Amino acid sequence: MAKYQEVIDWIQKQVSSGALAPGDKIPSENDLCIQFNISRQTARHAIGILVQEGILTAERGSGTYVTDERARNGERSRIAVITTYVDSYIFPRTIQGIENKLRELGYSVQLFFTNNSSVREREILTEIVEKDEVAGIILEPTRSALPTPNTDLLTKISGMRIPILFMNSYYPEMSNKWNPDDTRKIPHVSMNDEKSAYKAVKSLLDNGHRNIGCVLKLDDRQGLDRYSGYQEAIAEKGLSPEASKIIWLDTEDLKRQDLVKDKIKERLSGCTAVFCYNDEMAALVMQILDESGIKVPEDISLISMDDSDLAKLTRPPIDSIPHPKEKLGERAAENLVRLIHHPGFSATYEFEEEISVRGSVRAIEQL
């Protein structure tokens, strides 16, 4: 028997027995060479034959996988996209990126919106379980700093071999954040919130500021990660974060802005700069300070995240670290489709961006 045929027979046996399941990555050419004592050319020839027969699928830059017939034949071509909001800020452009890329890849989109409600998220996930019609799910977690009550449904969906990918954030108890190769956990595509916040606060420190306040969102995981970046930058200068300068707001607080005005004014008193969770929060802080006669950047410098249209419309415009928006949506769509075809694919990706400088930060001299 020819050597390449031994390789073919072995791979076919692994597939038929279930040792290699649809979507699994086969051993590398180098591993096959060692296992069968053959040349790389012989291993490549055997793989090529199985690819031609449709048993294997080769992905450039990734490897060779057992073909997933369900994904290849398009038996399910609908993707559920579950996001918190739709009608403002960065959300429309992110969704547009997802929709454009999925359409390009031959998939249709079914949009759901939770309005940042875990109850509504549960209703949507329950509907997906009952209908069992989608090929995959892109999910923006709801209030991701809190333990999710929907772990059971997410686990059930994963057990149905419907790939899930978190977008913008993640539920820590279900995330592969700390081990991207752990296929038992759910991957995510997001900003690197910790590094981004570190860059923002370091910019303030590099401009001479030491009394730096911080306004963060309490119930989103991004808020906790951004606080970690704030802490890291502060500690790097030999300083300690002061609890009295940190303002934590949740989703309900932001609906009652009159209730947070006094807290913001009191805690930012004496600060020469402030780092804000995002542009929406930064615009609110600027408004409250302006009403008190405190000007940006003359009296206090301000930096934010997301680089939304709002950052360009305030006066002065806000220094802000961009959210990738369409690019993030496109990457989430691409990575989910790869997961559909190849469940072993490491789909976690975090974007790193640089500050868009617009003039809301003023350099000061240290005494």
Number of C-alpha atoms within 10 A of each C-alpha: 5 7 14 19 15 14 21 17 12 11 22 17 13 13 19 11 10 10 11 17 18 20 23 20 21 19 14 12 20 13 13 18 18 11 11 14 12 16 16 15 12 20 24 16 16 20 23 16 15 18 17 10 10 14 18 25 23 16 11 7 6 10 14 21 25 24 23 20 14 14 19 14 9 12 12 16 20 19 23 21 22 23 24 19 16 17 7 8 15 19 17 15 18 23 23 16 20 25 23 17 22 23 14 11 13 11 19 19 18 13 14 18 17 20 14 18 13 18 13 16 24 19 12 16 20 17 12 16 16 8 8 13 16 19 24 24 25 24 24 26 24 26 23 21 20 13 14 18 12 15 14 11 15 21 15 14 20 16 11 11 12 19 25 24 25 25 26 23 24 27 23 17 12 17 21 21 19 8 12 17 15 14 15 13 19 25 28 29 26 24 23 20 27 20 19 27 29 20 21 25 29 20 18 26 20 12 17 17 23 17 19 24 26 27 24 22 24 21 19 21 22 25 25 20 20 27 25 17 23 25 19 22 24 21 12 11 12 8 13 12 18 12 10 12 20 19 18 18 17 14 13 9 14 15 10 10 12 10 11 18 15 11 12 21 15 11 17 23 14 14 17 23 28 25 26 28 26 23 25 17 19 25 21 17 21 21 16 19 19 12 10 10 10 15 16 22 18 12 15 22 25 29 30 29 27 25 23 20 12 16 25 15 11 15 12 16 18 30 25 28 24 21 25 21 23 21 17 24 26 22 23 28 30 17 20 29 25 18 22 22 23 24 22 17 22 20 24 23 19 14 17 17 16 12 18 17 14 14 16 22 24 18 15 15 7 8 4
